[in-house]
């Protein structure tokens, strides 16, 4: 029988459904493999959302984290439906700009409640500050500084 290196196997996955199948069939996954699976899942998720720019990639990675957060919080698979719908209508940059111009969202408040603002969409704006006007950066800093 041929020995299969699970890390190489995971790194060669091309579709999200391969990760789901792997998790279904392999119940006792080591921490190392869990990290590999998460990294690969984030990568494939971003590709599935057609992330082309570094900003889009960072954004969809953050959406992935947020959906993991929602799933754990709700104890069932939960999607960021509003986010997905809004980005379809706008684009990632305009969605983020509109987001910080509004009052804090319910999602932001949930993240704040669980001390998880590191996975907020506002963090994506700070990571890519060179892509946004000064008023947007100022609004993000103001929102996040209120949480300290």
C-alpha positions in Angstrom: 0.0 0.0 0.0 1.2 3.5 -0.9 1.8 5.9 2.0 0.1 9.2 1.4 1.5 12.4 3.0 -1.7 14.1 4.3 -0.1 17.6 4.2 0.8 17.2 0.5 -2.7 15.8 -0.1 -4.3 18.8 1.5 -2.0 21.3 -0.4 -3.1 19.7 -3.7 -6.8 20.2 -3.1 -8.4 22.3 -5.9 -12.0 22.6 -4.6 -13.7 23.4 -1.3 -15.7 20.2 -1.5 -12.4 18.2 -1.2 -11.8 19.9 2.2 -15.4 19.1 3.3 -14.9 15.4 2.3 -11.5 15.2 4.0 -13.0 16.5 7.3 -16.0 14.1 7.0 -13.7 11.1 6.6 -10.9 12.0 9.0 -12.4 12.8 12.4 -9.3 12.9 14.6 -7.2 15.5 12.8 -4.0 16.7 14.3 -3.5 20.4 15.1 -0.9 20.6 12.3 -3.4 19.2 9.8 -6.2 21.4 11.1 -4.0 24.4 10.4 -3.2 23.1 6.9 -6.9 22.5 6.2 -7.9 26.0 7.4 -5.2 27.7 5.3 -6.2 25.7 2.2 -9.9 26.4 2.9 -9.2 30.1 3.1 -7.2 30.1 -0.1 -9.9 28.1 -2.0 -12.6 30.3 -0.5 -10.9 33.4 -1.8 -10.5 31.9 -5.2 -14.1 30.9 -5.3 -15.1 34.5 -4.6 -12.9 35.6 -7.5 -10.5 37.6 -5.4 -8.1 39.2 -7.8 -6.4 42.0 -5.9 -4.6 42.0 -2.5 -7.5 44.0 -1.1 -10.1 41.6 -2.3 -8.1 38.6 -1.1 -7.7 40.2 2.4 -11.4 41.0 2.4 -12.6 37.5 1.5 -10.2 36.0 4.0 -11.8 38.2 6.6 -15.3 37.1 5.4 -14.2 33.5 5.8 -13.1 34.2 9.4 -16.3 36.1 10.1 -18.4 33.2 8.8 -16.4 30.8 11.0 -17.2 33.1 14.0 -20.9 33.2 13.1 -21.0 29.4 12.7 -19.4 28.8 16.1 -21.7 31.5 17.7 -24.9 30.1 16.1 -23.8 26.4 16.4 -24.8 25.9 12.7 -23.2 26.8 9.4 -23.9 30.6 9.0 -23.1 32.8 6.0 -22.5 36.5 5.9 -25.4 36.9 3.5 -25.7 40.7 3.8 -22.0 41.1 3.0 -22.1 38.7 0.1 -25.2 40.4 -1.4 -23.8 43.9 -0.9 -20.5 43.1 -2.5 -22.3 41.6 -5.5 -24.1 45.0 -6.0 -21.1 47.2 -5.3 -17.5 46.0 -5.2 -15.3 45.2 -2.2 -13.8 48.7 -1.9 -17.1 50.5 -2.1 -18.7 48.0 0.3 -16.0 48.8 2.9 -16.3 52.5 2.4 -20.1 52.4 2.8 -19.7 50.1 5.9 -17.6 52.6 7.8 -19.9 55.5 6.9 -22.8 53.8 8.6 -23.3 53.3 12.4 -21.7 50.2 13.8 -23.3 47.1 12.3 -24.8 44.2 14.3 -21.8 42.1 13.1 -19.4 44.6 14.5 -21.2 44.6 17.8 -21.1 40.8 17.9 -17.3 40.8 17.2 -16.9 43.5 19.9 -18.9 41.4 22.4 -16.7 38.4 21.9 -13.4 40.5 21.8 -12.9 39.5 18.1 -12.4 42.8 16.4 -9.3 41.5 14.8 -11.5 39.8 12.3 -13.6 42.9 11.6 -13.9 44.3 8.0 -12.5 47.5 9.4 -9.1 45.7 9.8 -9.0 45.1 6.1 -9.2 48.9 5.5 -6.3 49.4 7.9 -4.3 46.7 6.1 -4.8 48.4 2.8 -4.9 52.1 4.0 -3.2 53.2 0.8 -6.3 52.3 -1.1 -8.7 54.5 0.9 -9.2 58.2 1.4 -8.2 59.8 4.7 -11.8 60.3 5.9 -12.4 56.5 5.6 -9.2 55.7 7.6 -10.2 58.3 10.2 -13.6 56.8 10.6 -12.1 53.3 11.0 -9.6 54.5 13.6 -12.4 56.4 15.5 -14.6 53.3 15.5 -11.9 50.9 16.6 -10.5 53.3 19.2 -13.8 53.5 21.0 -13.4 49.8 21.7 -10.2 50.1 23.7 
